[in-house]
Amino acid sequence: MLKHLFSYYNDIFPRMWEQPALSDYQGDISYTYQELAQQLFNIKLMFAQLGIKEGDKIALCGRNCANWAVAYLAIAVSQNVIVSILQDFNAKDIIHLVNHSDAKALFVGPYVWKNIAGKQEYTPEQIAEIANRLTPNLKAIISLKDFSLIYSENPIEKISAEPVKPETFHLKDDNLDDLMLINYTSGSTGAPKGVMLTYRSLSGNIFSGMKYLPPRAGDQLVSMLPLAHAFGQLAEFLFPLAAGVHIHFLAKTPTPTLLMKAFAEIKPYMIVTVPLVIEKICNKSIFPITNKSTFRLLWKAPLGIGRIIKHIVKNKLLKAFGGNLRYFIVGGAAVNPEVEKLLLDIHFPFIVGYGMTECGPLIGGCYLNEFEYRSCGHQLPYNEVKIDSEDPENIVGEILVKGDHVMKGYYKNEEATKAAFTDDGWLRTGDLGLIDKKGNIFIKGRNKNMILGASGQNIYPEEIEDKLNNMTGVAESVIVEREGKLVALVFPELKGELTFSQPILDQMKENLQKLNAILPKYSQIFKIELQDQEFEKTPKKSIKRFLYK
């Protein structure tokens, strides 16, 4: 039987009772496992005083921080439903989602509260009016800064729960099929939907993590992905906490300088990120060295010289990430092929995963030594994955998923839920791919992004973009179709320039020739069109493709 995520916590909390659990990097807030346990039951008691009943929805919206994680767990521990809302949504969208979710309370960070209310300080009467504007069902607004009440429908006493002891600590762990989370996500293809995930889904995800990427009690981790998204929630919070890891939350925007400083100080055992991070480091620090002709000769040299050179490059990268790295996990988008090949050549502890919010989020993964180039792992335990194709190894089809990880549906959206599943219950991922004989999944593109060629050929924009993004002077690109012709929208590497100089224009002309020389005739690019701004992205750094035509 699948192990409940709270069963992991019931095992690890008493063992790690006096050890650090959650901390704000460069902040003042930190909790041991004992202090975390106590805070969970304090907040549970507050819910009871506020008149919040088991099963009620409680919204959570704020920047990454230790108190965000505390609030998240406290909602689940109290048998309420977490409503996760991204802090970067505008005020109107946040208010809409609080209403749509039927939330009875709202945890809110200072940044979000100012965004919603317009300022920090209000009279009680003004705050009551704001609460009523959010939703007439709202019983309380709670600050993520210190868990004080910004607004309460009724006054309550401030009391603490009985002291929690390791021998009596226990979280309810017999409700696998109860709704745990409604996760609102913008995605890269349209309006937000509330993904309903059960304890079973999140527990299955944690089991997969424990199987393939086991942490050790006392390991250190830097949490930098948005916690409001399933990927960040699972990989940098719920899963490592289940093993006794000390999680350091970046409460500030994770700039490259801040990240490198945090890695050097904390020395994380694992880094979970999007491709952009490793690609920038390789392009800036590794490729200028490895692309030199002398170095390329040494790279392939016999008698162990090549192995020594690769070991030096690997150690350089490991040192950049703190020197204690056992796992480097990438997800959310395809990795640049040249970067991926380098990482595999030097035996870097690198793996690409695959998932979506609707699966809590994991679909594909594997052991480090099983990872195949350009794949994203194989199906995970308690899941089934298949290709909607007559020949899944050779003919591309939609990737379909069934199993414990899969969502119950979209909250209050029967039409979208029905469209998300096949008649026999398989979740439509919207991704196109292949599965080889070993079960490895290879993504070939998004169903909605696929372009049908003039002669009926399937054209996958991402495959062309992979090649183009690897060319000189290209920062990022999007392939679109216009009047039957393919156009490459390119944001170039400006290197401080404010206009498109002649050298940039000449380079793009050369890139177009090189690109078309390696593409089939039916997918060749008609022209490159330069963009003067980076493409707009989702919080997961996926380009919002639907904005570009």
C-alpha positions in Angstrom: 0.0 0.0 0.0 1.2 3.5 -0.8 2.7 5.3 2.2 0.9 8.5 3.2 3.1 11.6 3.0 2.3 12.3 6.7 3.5 8.8 7.6 6.9 10.0 6.4 6.6 13.1 8.7 5.4 11.0 11.6 8.6 9.0 11.3 11.1 11.8 10.7 9.9 14.6 12.9 10.6 12.8 16.3 14.0 11.7 15.0 15.0 15.2 13.9 13.2 17.0 16.8 15.9 19.4 17.7 17.4 19.8 14.3 16.7 22.7 11.9 13.9 22.1 9.4 12.9 25.4 7.6 14.9 28.7 7.4 14.7 31.9 5.5 18.1 32.5 3.8 19.5 35.8 4.9 16.3 36.2 7.1 15.4 36.0 10.8 12.9 33.1 10.7 14.0 29.5 11.3 12.2 26.5 12.7 13.5 23.2 14.2 11.3 20.2 13.6 10.0 20.6 17.1 9.2 24.3 16.5 7.6 23.5 13.2 5.4 20.8 14.8 4.3 23.2 17.6 3.4 25.9 15.0 1.3 23.5 13.0 -0.9 22.8 16.0 -1.0 26.4 17.1 -2.4 27.4 13.7 -4.8 24.4 13.8 -6.2 25.7 17.1 -6.5 29.2 15.6 -8.6 27.8 12.7 -11.0 26.2 15.2 -11.4 29.5 17.0 -12.1 31.3 13.7 -14.9 28.8 13.0 -13.1 27.1 10.1 -14.3 23.5 9.8 -12.5 20.4 8.4 -12.8 20.4 4.6 -13.0 24.2 4.3 -10.7 25.8 1.7 -7.9 28.1 2.8 -6.1 30.2 0.3 -2.3 30.8 0.4 -0.6 33.6 -1.5 2.8 35.0 -0.8 6.5 35.0 -1.7 8.6 31.9 -0.9 9.5 31.8 2.8 9.5 29.4 5.7 6.2 30.7 6.9 4.6 29.9 3.6 5.6 26.3 4.1 4.3 26.4 7.7 1.0 27.7 6.5 0.7 25.1 3.8 1.4 22.2 6.2 -0.9 23.7 8.9 -3.8 23.8 6.4 -3.3 20.1 5.5 -2.7 19.0 9.1 -6.0 20.6 10.1 -7.8 18.6 7.4 -8.6 21.7 5.3 -7.9 22.1 1.6 -4.9 24.2 0.5 -5.6 26.7 -2.2 -2.3 27.6 -3.8 -2.2 30.9 -5.7 0.8 32.4 -7.3 2.0 35.6 -5.8 2.8 37.1 -9.2 -0.8 37.1 -10.3 -2.3 40.6 -10.4 -4.6 41.7 -7.6 -7.7 41.2 -9.8 -6.8 37.6 -10.5 -5.9 36.9 -6.9 -9.3 38.2 -5.7 -11.0 36.2 -8.5 -9.3 32.9 -7.4 -10.0 33.5 -3.7 -13.7 33.8 -4.7 -13.6 30.9 -7.2 -12.1 28.5 -4.6 -14.7 29.3 -1.9 -11.9 30.0 0.5 -12.9 30.7 4.1 -9.5 32.2 5.0 -6.5 33.7 3.3 -2.8 33.6 4.2 -1.2 36.5 2.6 2.4 37.9 2.4 3.1 41.6 2.8 3.9 42.0 -0.9 0.6 40.4 -2.0 -1.4 42.3 0.7 -0.1 45.6 -0.5 -0.9 44.5 -4.1 -4.4 43.7 -3.1 -5.2 46.5 -0.7 -3.0 49.3 -2.2 -1.1 49.9 1.1 -0.2 48.2 4.3 -2.0 50.2 7.0 -5.8 50.5 7.2 -8.4 51.0 9.9 -10.3 47.8 11.0 -13.4 49.1 9.1 -11.4 49.5 5.9 -9.9 46.1 6.3 -13.3 44.5 6.8 -14.5 46.2 3.6 -11.5 44.8 1.7 -12.2 41.3 3.1 -15.8 41.6 2.0 -14.6 42.6 -1.5 -12.4 39.6 -1.7 -15.2 37.2 -0.9 -18.3 37.3 1.4 -17.3 33.9 2.7 -13.9 35.0 4.1 -13.7 34.6 7.9 -10.1 35.7 8.3 -7.0 37.2 6.6 -3.8 36.0 8.2 -0.3 37.5 7.7 2.5 35.3 6.5 4.9 37.7 8.2 4.0 36.5 11.8 0.6 34.7 11.5 -1.1 37.7 13.1 -4.7 38.4 12.0 -5.1 41.2 9.5 -8.8 40.6 9.6 -11.1 38.4 11.5 -14.9 38.1 11.2 -15.0 37.6 15.0 -12.5 38.5 17.6 -10.5 35.5 19.0 -8.2 34.9 22.0 -4.5 34.4 21.2 -3.6 31.1 22.8 -1.2 28.3 22.0 -1.8 24.6 21.7 -0.5 22.2 24.3 3.2 21.6 24.0 3.9 18.9 21.4 6.2 16.1 22.4 8.1 13.7 20.1 6.5 10.7 21.6 3.0 12.0 21.1 3.5 13.7 17.7 1.2 12.3 15.1 -0.4 13.6 11.9 -3.5 12.0 10.4 -2.3 9.6 7.8 -5.3 7.5 6.8 -7.0 9.8 4.3 -5.1 9.2 1.0 -8.1 9.9 -1.1 -9.2 13.2 0.5 -8.7 16.4 -1.4 -5.5 18.0 -0.2 -4.7 20.8 -2.6 -6.3 23.0 -5.3 -3.3 24.4 -7.2 -4.0 27.3 -9.5 -1.6 27.6 -12.3 -1.4 29.9 -15.3 0.5 27.5 -17.5 1.8 28.7 -20.8 -1.3 28.2 -22.9 -4.2 30.0 -21.3 -6.2 31.0 -18.2 -5.6 29.6 -14.7 -7.4 26.4 -13.7 -7.7 24.9 -10.2 -6.0 21.5 -10.3 -7.5 19.2 -7.6 -4.8 16.9 -6.0 -5.4 14.3 -3.3 -3.0 13.2 -0.5 -2.6 10.0 -2.7 -1.2 12.1 -5.6 1.4 14.0 -3.4 2.3 10.8 -1.5 2.9 8.9 -4.8 5.2 11.7 -5.9 7.2 11.6 -2.6 7.5 7.8 -2.9 9.0 8.3 -6.4 11.5 10.9 -5.0 12.6 8.6 -2.2 13.1 5.7 -4.7 15.2 7.5 -7.3 16.7 10.6 -5.5 16.9 9.6 -1.8 18.0 12.4 0.6 19.8 11.9 3.9 18.6 13.3 7.2 20.5 16.5 7.8 21.1 17.3 4.1 20.9 21.0 3.1 18.7 22.4 0.3 18.2 25.7 -1.3 14.5 26.3 -2.3 14.3 28.7 -5.2 11.4 27.6 -7.5 8.0 29.2 -6.9 6.4 27.3 -4.0 2.9 28.1 -5.5 3.7 25.6 -8.3 3.5 21.9 -8.0 7.2 21.4 -9.0 8.5 23.7 -6.3 6.1 22.4 -3.7 7.1 18.8 -4.2 10.8 18.9 -5.1 12.0 21.6 -2.8 9.6 21.3 0.2 7.3 18.3 0.8 9.7 15.6 -0.5 13.0 16.7 1.2 11.2 17.6 4.5 10.0 13.9 4.6 13.6 12.8 4.9 14.8 15.3 7.5 16.4 17.8 5.2 17.1 21.4 6.3 15.4 23.7 3.7 16.6 27.2 3.1 14.1 29.4 1.3 15.2 32.2 -0.9 12.7 34.9 0.1 14.2 37.4 -2.4 14.2 37.2 -6.2 16.8 34.5 -7.1 19.4 36.5 -9.0 22.5 34.7 -10.3 24.7 36.4 -7.7 22.3 35.5 -4.8 22.1 31.9 -6.0 25.8 31.4 -6.3 26.3 32.9 -2.8 23.6 30.6 -1.4 25.0 27.5 -3.0 28.5 28.3 -1.7 27.3 28.8 1.9 24.6 26.1 2.1 26.3 23.5 0.0 23.0 21.8 -1.2 22.8 18.0 -1.8 20.4 18.6 -4.6 19.5 21.4 -7.0 16.1 21.5 -8.8 15.9 24.1 -11.5 14.9 25.0 -15.1 17.4 24.6 -17.9 18.2 28.3 -18.0 20.4 28.1 -14.9 22.8 25.4 -16.1 22.8 26.7 -19.7 23.9 30.2 -18.6 26.7 28.7 -16.4 28.0 26.5 -19.2 27.8 29.3 -21.8 29.6 31.7 -19.6 32.2 29.6 -17.8 32.6 26.2 -19.5 32.1 26.5 -23.3 34.6 29.3 -23.8 37.2 26.8 -22.5 36.0 23.5 -24.0 35.3 25.0 -27.4 38.9 25.9 -28.0 40.6 23.7 -30.5 43.4 22.6 -28.2 41.0 21.7 -25.5 38.8 19.7 -27.9 41.8 17.6 -28.8 42.6 16.9 -25.2 38.9 16.1 -24.5 39.1 13.2 -26.9 42.7 12.2 -26.1 43.6 8.6 -25.2 45.6 7.2 -22.2 43.3 8.8 -19.6 44.1 12.4 -20.5 40.5 13.0 -21.8 39.1 11.5 -18.6 41.3 13.8 -16.5 40.1 16.9 -18.4 36.5 15.9 -18.0 37.0 15.3 -14.3 38.5 18.9 -14.0 35.4 20.4 -15.8 33.0 18.3 -13.6 34.7 19.5 -10.4 34.6 23.1 -11.6 30.8 22.8 -12.0 30.3 21.0 -8.7 32.3 23.7 -6.9 30.1 26.4 -8.5 27.1 24.6 -6.9 28.6 24.3 -3.4 30.7 21.2 -3.8 28.2 18.8 -2.1 25.9 18.1 -5.0 24.5 14.6 -5.5 21.6 15.4 -7.8 21.0 18.1 -10.4 17.4 17.9 -11.6 16.1 19.8 -14.5 12.5 20.1 -15.6 9.9 22.5 -17.2 11.6 22.7 -20.6 14.1 20.9 -22.9 17.7 21.3 -22.1 20.1 22.7 -24.8 21.4 19.5 -26.5 25.0 20.7 -26.4 24.7 21.4 -22.6 23.1 18.0 -22.0 25.8 16.2 -23.9 28.5 18.0 -22.0 26.9 17.1 -18.6 26.6 13.4 -19.6 30.2 13.3 -21.0 31.6 14.5 -17.7 29.3 12.2 -15.6 27.7 15.2 -13.9 24.9 14.0 -11.5 22.3 15.3 -13.9 18.9 14.1 -14.9 15.9 15.5 -16.7 12.4 14.9 -15.2 9.0 15.3 -16.8 5.7 16.2 -15.3 2.8 18.6 -15.1 0.7 20.1 -12.3 -2.1 17.7 -13.1 0.1 14.8 -11.9 1.4 16.5 -8.7 3.7 17.0 -10.8 5.8 13.9 -11.7 5.3 11.7 -14.7 8.8 10.7 -15.8 12.1 10.1 -13.9 14.8 7.5 -13.3 18.0 6.7 -11.5 21.0 8.8 -12.5 22.8 5.9 -14.1 19.8 5.0 -16.2 19.3 8.4 -17.8 19.2 8.4 -21.6 20.3 11.4 -23.7 17.3 13.6 -24.7 14.9 11.6 -22.7 13.0 12.6 -19.5 13.1 9.3 -17.7 10.5 6.5 -17.7 7.1 6.1 -16.0 7.2 6.3 -12.2 5.8 3.9 -9.6 2.0 3.9 -9.1 1.6 5.4 -12.6 1.1 4.2 -16.2 2.3 6.1 -19.3 1.5 5.3 -22.9 1.7 6.9 -26.3 -1.5 7.3 -28.3 0.1 5.8 -31.4 0.0 2.6 -33.4 3.8 2.4 -33.1 4.9 4.2 -29.8 8.6 3.7 -30.6 8.6 5.3 -34.0 5.3 7.2 -34.6 4.7 10.3 -32.4 1.5 10.4 -30.4 0.1 12.2 -27.4 1.5 11.1 -24.0 -1.3 9.7 -21.8 -1.1 9.1 -18.1 -3.1 7.1 -15.6 -2.5 6.3 -11.9 -2.2 7.6 -8.4 -0.5 10.8 -9.3 -3.3 12.0 -11.6 -5.6 14.8 -10.4 -9.3 14.4 -9.6 -10.1 17.2 -12.1 -10.4 21.0 -12.3 -12.3 22.7 -9.5 -15.8 23.7 -10.6 -14.9 23.2 -14.2 -16.5 20.0 -15.5 -16.1 21.0 -19.1 -12.3 21.4 -18.8 -12.1 18.2 -16.7 -13.9 16.1 -19.3 -11.7 17.5 -22.1 -8.6 16.6 -20.1 -9.4 12.8 -20.0 -10.0 10.2 -22.6 -13.2 8.2 -22.5 -11.4 5.3 -20.7 -9.8 7.6 -18.1 -6.3 8.4 -19.4 -5.1 12.0 -18.7 -4.3 13.9 -21.9 -0.9 15.6 -21.2 -1.0 17.7 -24.4 2.6 16.6 -25.0 3.7 14.6 -28.0 6.3 11.9 -27.7 7.7 8.4 -28.1 8.6 5.6 -25.7 11.5 3.3 -26.5 11.9 -0.4 -25.6 13.4 0.5 -22.2 10.4 2.6 -21.3 12.2 6.0 -21.7 10.0 8.9 -22.7 11.1 11.3 -25.4 9.1 14.5 -25.8 8.7 15.8 -29.3 6.6 18.8 -28.7 3.3 20.2 -27.4 0.2 19.0 -29.1 -1.1 22.6 -29.3 2.3 23.8 -30.7 2.6 21.3 -33.5 2.4 22.8 -37.0 0.9 20.8 -39.9 3.1 21.2 -42.9 1.8 21.9 -46.4 2.1 18.2 -47.4 0.7 16.9 -44.1 4.1 16.7 -42.2 4.1 17.2 -38.5 6.5 20.0 -37.6 7.6 20.4 -33.9 8.7 24.0 -33.3 10.7 23.0 -30.2 13.0 20.8 -32.2 13.8 23.7 -34.5 14.2 26.1 -31.6 16.7 23.8 -29.9 18.9 24.0 -33.0 18.5 27.8 -33.4 19.0 28.6 -29.7 22.4 26.8 -30.0 23.6 29.3 -32.7 25.8 32.3 -32.2 24.0 35.5 -31.0 20.7 33.8 -30.3 19.4 34.2 -26.7 15.9 32.6 -27.3 13.5 32.0 -30.1 9.9 31.0 -31.0 8.9 29.4 -34.3 5.5 30.5 -35.6 3.5 29.9 -38.8 2.4 32.8 -41.1 0.5 32.2 -44.3 2.0 28.7 -44.6 5.6 29.7 -44.0 7.7 29.3 -40.8 9.1 32.4 -39.2 11.7 32.4 -36.4 11.1 35.1 -33.8 14.5 35.7 -32.2 15.6 37.7 -29.2 19.4 38.2 -29.8 22.2 38.4 -27.3 22.6 42.2 -27.4 25.7 42.4 -25.1 24.8 45.9 -23.9 23.7 47.2 -27.3 20.4 49.0 -27.5 19.8 48.5 -31.3 20.3 45.8 -33.8 23.7 46.6 -35.3 24.8 45.4 -38.7 27.0 42.6 -37.1 23.8 41.2 -35.4 21.9 41.4 -38.7 24.7 39.7 -40.5 24.9 36.9 -37.9 21.2 36.2 -38.1 21.5 35.9 -41.9 24.3 33.4 -41.4 22.3 31.6 -38.8 19.3 31.3 -41.2 21.5 29.7 -43.8 23.1 27.3 -41.3 19.7 26.3 -39.8 18.0 25.6 -43.1 21.0 23.5 -44.2 20.3 21.1 -41.4 16.5 21.1 -41.6 14.2 19.0 -43.8 12.8 21.0 -46.7 9.3 21.0 -45.2 10.4 22.6 -42.0 12.8 25.2 -43.3 12.6 28.8 -42.0 11.4 31.6 -44.3 13.0 34.4 -42.3 14.3 35.4 -38.9 12.5 38.3 -37.3 14.3 40.0 -34.4 12.5 41.0 -31.2 13.7 43.9 -29.0 12.6 42.4 -25.7 12.8 39.0 -24.1 9.7 36.8 -24.6 7.1 37.0 -21.9 7.3 33.9 -19.6 5.3 32.1 -17.0 6.7 31.8 -13.5 8.3 28.5 -14.5 10.2 30.4 -17.2 8.3 28.7 -20.1 7.6 31.1 -22.9 4.0 32.1 -23.3 3.8 30.9 -26.8 0.2 31.8 -27.3 1.2 35.5 -27.2 3.3 35.3 -30.4 1.9 34.9 -33.9 
